[in-house]
Amino acid sequence: MNNTATTTLYRPVGPAKLDLIAAAAWRKFPPRLPEQPIFYPVLNEAYAIQIARDWNVPASGAGFVVRFAIDSNYLARFPVQQVGDRLHQELWVPAEELETFNRHILGPIELIHRFGN
């Protein structure tokens, strides 16, 4: 039995990123592009929905929200960033840390919402 404490996080993504997550057997997020120095999972589903629906759909025709569990002890190294109102909370994971971040995901990444095409 695994007694690791977990935290549930959410990530809004467009179709291209969703395809890369699926290609990785729903176990990890793809590397960031050079112009993307931060990976930012969000702390609540409502904020992830807002980004997927309001930003990803206009940008790429579709938006998705994925949910995943991650080791809470590992997450403690990333302070919560409030980037708008109290709903807009995310973690800022440096791009060079994403491979390590992925190793701390527990279980599969789940697709929970679709918007657009």
C-alpha positions in Angstrom: 0.0 0.0 0.0 1.3 3.4 -1.0 1.1 6.0 1.8 2.4 8.9 -0.2 0.4 12.1 0.3 -0.8 13.5 -3.0 -2.1 16.7 -4.3 -4.5 16.9 -7.3 -3.5 19.5 -9.9 -5.0 20.5 -13.2 -3.5 21.6 -16.5 -5.3 23.4 -19.4 -3.9 22.3 -22.8 -4.5 22.7 -26.5 -4.8 19.8 -29.0 -1.1 19.6 -29.8 -0.1 19.2 -26.1 -3.0 16.7 -25.5 -1.6 14.6 -28.3 1.8 14.6 -26.8 0.4 13.6 -23.4 -1.5 10.8 -25.0 1.6 9.7 -26.9 3.4 9.4 -23.5 0.8 6.9 -22.3 -0.9 9.6 -20.1 2.1 9.5 -17.7 4.0 12.8 -18.4 3.9 16.2 -19.8 6.0 17.1 -22.8 9.1 19.3 -22.6 8.5 23.0 -22.8 9.4 25.0 -25.9 12.4 27.4 -25.7 10.1 30.4 -25.3 8.2 28.7 -22.4 10.5 28.9 -19.4 7.8 27.9 -16.9 5.4 24.9 -16.7 2.4 26.1 -14.7 -0.1 23.5 -13.4 -3.1 25.1 -11.7 -4.5 24.4 -8.3 -8.2 24.3 -9.1 -10.5 22.9 -11.8 -12.5 26.1 -12.3 -9.3 28.1 -13.2 -8.2 25.3 -15.6 -11.6 25.4 -17.3 -11.4 29.1 -17.7 -8.0 28.9 -19.4 -9.0 26.0 -21.6 -12.3 27.5 -22.7 -11.3 31.2 -22.9 -7.7 31.0 -24.2 -7.0 27.6 -25.7 -10.2 27.4 -27.8 -9.7 30.8 -29.5 -5.9 30.0 -30.0 -6.3 26.5 -31.4 -9.9 25.6 -31.9 -10.1 23.3 -28.9 -9.2 23.3 -25.2 -8.8 20.5 -22.7 -8.4 20.1 -19.0 -6.4 17.3 -17.5 -6.1 16.3 -13.9 -3.3 14.4 -12.2 -2.0 13.5 -8.7 1.5 14.3 -7.6 3.6 13.7 -4.5 2.7 16.5 -2.1 6.2 16.5 -0.4 7.8 17.2 -3.8 5.4 20.0 -4.5 6.4 21.8 -1.4 9.4 23.3 -3.2 7.1 25.3 -5.4 5.3 28.2 -3.7 1.7 29.0 -4.8 1.5 31.9 -7.2 -1.6 34.0 -7.2 -1.8 35.6 -10.7 -5.2 37.3 -10.6 -8.1 36.9 -8.2 -8.1 34.2 -5.5 -9.2 31.6 -8.0 -6.1 32.1 -10.2 -3.6 30.1 -8.4 -0.8 28.1 -10.0 2.6 26.6 -9.4 5.6 27.8 -11.5 7.8 24.9 -12.3 11.0 25.9 -14.2 11.2 24.1 -17.6 14.4 22.4 -16.7 12.7 20.8 -13.7 9.8 19.3 -15.7 11.4 15.9 -16.2 11.8 15.5 -12.4 8.3 16.9 -11.9 7.0 14.2 -14.3 8.7 11.5 -12.2 6.6 12.6 -9.2 3.2 12.2 -10.9 1.3 9.3 -9.4 -1.0 7.4 -11.7 -2.2 8.5 -15.1 -3.0 12.0 -16.3 -6.8 12.1 -16.9 -8.7 14.1 -19.5 -11.7 15.6 -17.7 -13.0 18.4 -19.9 -13.2 19.2 -23.7 -14.1 22.6 -25.2 -14.4 23.6 -28.9 -14.1 21.3 -31.9 
